[in-house]
Amino acid sequence: MSEKTTPVKKGRKNNFPNVQPLNVEPGDNSKYLRHAMATKNLPPIDISDVNQVRDRLEWYFDHCADYDMKPTVTGFCNSLGISRQTLMNWRTGTYRGDSHQEVILKAYGLLEELWENYMQNGKINPVSGIFLGKNNFGYQDKQEHVITPTKAEVEAVDPLVIEAKYAELPNE
């Protein structure tokens, strides 16, 4: 009995039928590599100059549009020649908040809007999209419940009542 396989582009077989095949076309890896190299190999700018930062971000988004690439937080950082931590410091205003925060928030807002559109229109794998939302935009899928007793509830607990309840428990 042969195992059922799902065909993948260009006649390749998927030996893992429960895993969705990757949609990789010939030349995709070169396209992504060249795009990443273009952002990583840019000449440095004076990152203390908010106008140079703004211009470089404009270049990055234009470059992504020109080459039909989705912008990324890492590409954003690479184009500026900064780390993700520096970007987060600018974004939160803990460093250069007076000069850079507004520019970074606008550009980051553009990234988040694009991410939402990709998710809503099926342009990104949902699992990848959830990962990106949590790691890049602070989304969470947890609920927290904080229970705070009222003063009346706290006063109503008598130590003798608690002691009597423990006395009723079987000794094992």
Secondary structure per residue as TSV (DSSP state, phi and psi in degrees):
chain	resnum	aa	ss	phi	psi
A	1	M	-	360.0	124.0
A	2	S	-	-88.1	150.2
A	3	E	-	-78.3	136.5
A	4	K	-	-73.5	131.4
A	5	T	-	-122.1	156.1
A	6	T	E	-102.5	126.1
A	7	P	E	-66.2	144.7
A	8	V	-	-117.2	160.9
A	9	K	G	-48.8	149.5
A	10	K	G	63.3	28.4
A	11	G	G	78.6	2.3
A	12	R	-	-73.3	150.9
A	13	K	E	-101.5	147.2
A	14	N	E	-98.2	111.1
A	15	N	S	-83.3	1.8
A	16	F	-	-122.3	85.3
A	17	P	T	-63.5	-21.0
A	18	N	T	-89.0	-1.4
A	19	V	S	-109.5	127.8
A	20	Q	-	-66.2	131.9
A	21	P	-	-67.2	147.7
A	22	L	-	-73.4	142.6
A	23	N	-	-94.8	74.0
A	24	V	-	-106.7	122.0
A	25	E	-	-100.9	154.7
A	26	P	T	-56.8	133.3
A	27	G	T	94.6	-12.8
A	28	D	H	-60.8	-45.6
A	29	N	H	-62.1	-39.9
A	30	S	H	-62.8	-42.1
A	31	K	H	-60.6	-47.0
A	32	Y	H	-68.3	-40.5
A	33	L	H	-64.1	-46.1
A	34	R	H	-64.2	-37.7
A	35	H	H	-63.4	-45.9
A	36	A	H	-64.5	-39.7
A	37	M	H	-65.3	-37.0
A	38	A	H	-62.7	-39.8
A	39	T	H	-77.5	-36.8
A	40	K	H	-71.5	-31.6
A	41	N	T	-97.4	17.8
A	42	L	S	-68.9	151.0
A	43	P	-	-65.2	145.9
A	44	P	-	-64.4	152.4
A	45	I	-	-118.1	166.9
A	46	D	-	-82.0	98.9
A	47	I	T	-71.5	-8.7
A	48	S	T	-78.8	-16.0
A	49	D	-	-92.1	107.5
A	50	V	H	-61.4	-29.5
A	51	N	H	-68.2	-39.5
A	52	Q	H	-66.7	-37.4
A	53	V	H	-63.5	-46.9
A	54	R	H	-60.3	-45.0
A	55	D	H	-63.9	-40.0
A	56	R	H	-67.5	-38.8
A	57	L	H	-65.2	-39.4
A	58	E	H	-61.1	-43.4
A	59	W	H	-59.9	-44.1
A	60	Y	H	-60.5	-48.4
A	61	F	H	-66.0	-38.4
A	62	D	H	-63.0	-42.2
A	63	H	H	-61.1	-43.5
A	64	C	H	-61.3	-43.2
A	65	A	H	-65.9	-43.9
A	66	D	H	-61.8	-34.7
A	67	Y	T	-105.3	12.7
A	68	D	T	54.0	48.6
A	69	M	-	-116.7	144.3
A	70	K	-	-76.2	128.4
A	71	P	-	-69.0	149.2
A	72	T	-	-129.9	160.8
A	73	V	H	-63.9	-41.7
A	74	T	H	-66.1	-41.4
A	75	G	H	-62.6	-39.5
A	76	F	H	-55.4	-50.8
A	77	C	H	-65.3	-45.7
A	78	N	H	-59.9	-39.0
A	79	S	H	-65.1	-31.3
A	80	L	H	-87.0	-17.2
A	81	G	T	76.4	33.3
A	82	I	-	-124.6	166.2
A	83	S	-	-86.9	165.3
A	84	R	H	-62.0	-34.7
A	85	Q	H	-64.8	-41.7
A	86	T	H	-62.0	-43.1
A	87	L	H	-58.9	-45.0
A	88	M	H	-64.3	-37.9
A	89	N	H	-64.4	-40.8
A	90	W	H	-66.5	-42.2
A	91	R	H	-64.4	-42.6
A	92	T	H	-82.8	-11.5
A	93	G	T	84.8	7.5
A	94	T	T	-73.7	-16.8
A	95	Y	T	-143.8	130.3
A	96	R	T	54.5	34.9
A	97	G	H	-62.9	-38.1
A	98	D	H	-67.2	-34.0
A	99	S	H	-102.3	-38.8
A	100	H	H	-103.6	-22.4
A	101	Q	H	-58.5	-45.2
A	102	E	H	-60.5	-44.4
A	103	V	H	-63.6	-44.6
A	104	I	H	-67.3	-41.7
A	105	L	H	-61.9	-39.5
A	106	K	H	-65.2	-46.1
A	107	A	H	-66.7	-40.0
A	108	Y	H	-66.8	-36.6
A	109	G	H	-61.7	-37.4
A	110	L	H	-63.5	-44.2
A	111	L	H	-59.2	-43.2
A	112	E	H	-67.0	-40.0
A	113	E	H	-62.0	-43.3
A	114	L	H	-61.9	-43.9
A	115	W	H	-58.1	-45.5
A	116	E	H	-61.3	-43.4
A	117	N	H	-63.9	-42.6
A	118	Y	H	-59.3	-43.4
A	119	M	H	-65.8	-46.8
A	120	Q	H	-68.7	-25.6
A	121	N	T	-108.7	15.3
A	122	G	T	66.5	30.5
A	123	K	-	-98.1	6.6
A	124	I	S	-150.6	145.0
A	125	N	-	-60.1	130.6
A	126	P	H	-56.8	-39.3
A	127	V	H	-64.5	-44.5
A	128	S	H	-62.8	-40.8
A	129	G	H	-63.1	-41.3
A	130	I	H	-63.8	-44.0
A	131	F	H	-57.3	-48.0
A	132	L	H	-63.7	-41.1
A	133	G	H	-61.8	-41.2
A	134	K	H	-71.6	-41.9
A	135	N	H	-84.6	-27.8
A	136	N	H	-105.8	-27.1
A	137	F	H	-123.4	8.2
A	138	G	-	75.7	14.4
A	139	Y	-	-70.8	150.3
A	140	Q	-	-137.8	152.3
A	141	D	-	-122.9	40.6
A	142	K	-	-121.8	156.8
A	143	Q	-	-120.1	139.0
A	144	E	-	-118.5	134.8
A	145	H	-	-118.4	120.9
A	146	V	-	-105.9	120.4
A	147	I	-	-107.2	118.9
A	148	T	-	-116.3	116.0
A	149	P	-	-68.8	145.7
A	150	T	-	-78.9	164.4
A	151	K	H	-61.7	-37.1
A	152	A	H	-63.6	-39.3
A	153	E	H	-66.1	-38.7
A	154	V	H	-67.6	-43.4
A	155	E	H	-69.3	-27.0
A	156	A	H	-71.7	-15.4
A	157	V	-	-84.1	112.5
A	158	D	-	-99.0	127.0
A	159	P	H	-56.4	-32.4
A	160	L	H	-68.5	-34.3
A	161	V	H	-66.5	-43.7
A	162	I	H	-63.4	-42.9
A	163	E	H	-61.3	-40.5
A	164	A	H	-65.3	-38.4
A	165	K	H	-65.0	-39.3
A	166	Y	H	-68.0	-33.6
A	167	A	H	-66.2	-28.0
A	168	E	H	-76.0	-17.4
A	169	L	S	-69.3	143.1
A	170	P	-	-68.1	146.0
A	171	N	-	-89.2	108.5
A	172	E	-	-119.7	360.0
